[in-house]
Amino acid sequence: MSLVGATRDLALVVEADAASVAAFAASLDTPAGRVPTTYPIRWLTRPEIVAVVAELAADRPGALPVHELQTIEMAAPLPIGQPLDLAVSAARTDAIHVTVEAEIRDGGAPVGRMHAVLRLMP
């Protein structure tokens, strides 16, 4: 059974805590005190999102989702240490791709958007 065209949506509460931001920044050799624009991509590894991707790839047992493309657009600085809403929409776009779109909001105000294309590698 093909899952092409299947979609799943979920809403999460996430947080960019100071310690994880600092560790992520250090791993990228980012200057101290600066939040890397790519930090929110970490949230795509949340168990809830991993489960959705696995569900959308269920017709390809053993396939490993590998980042083929990612885009992160920030509309405002990422607030540190406070809850943020993350609205996620994932879709099986073709036989070998799952696309994940996510919008980050702070109390309703847009903070950023993410777009990731995952290739299902055998």
C-alpha positions, 0 to 999 in steps of 0.5 A: 500500500502506497503512502504517497499523498498521506499527511500528518499534522501535530502541535508541540510545545518546544523550548530553546534552553540556554544550555542546549543553545550554547552546546549547539552553538559551540559544535558549530563554532558560532560566536558566544552569545549568538543563537545559530539560525539552524538551532530549530532543526534540532526539534525535528528529532523529537520522538513525536516527529520521528514517529510521524516520519516513520509512519509516513515511510511505513511502506518502505521498511528499513528505509533511513530518512536522510536530510536532502534539503532544509530551509530555516527562515527566522522572522524574529530572534529565537526566544531563549528559555520560554515555551514556543508553539511548533506546528508541524505538517508532514507529507509523503510527497513521492515514493522516496521523500517525506517533506516536513514543514514547521512553524514556530510561534511565540504566543501567536507571533511568528518566530520562524519557519522550517522546511525539510525534505527527507529522502528515504534511503534503503 
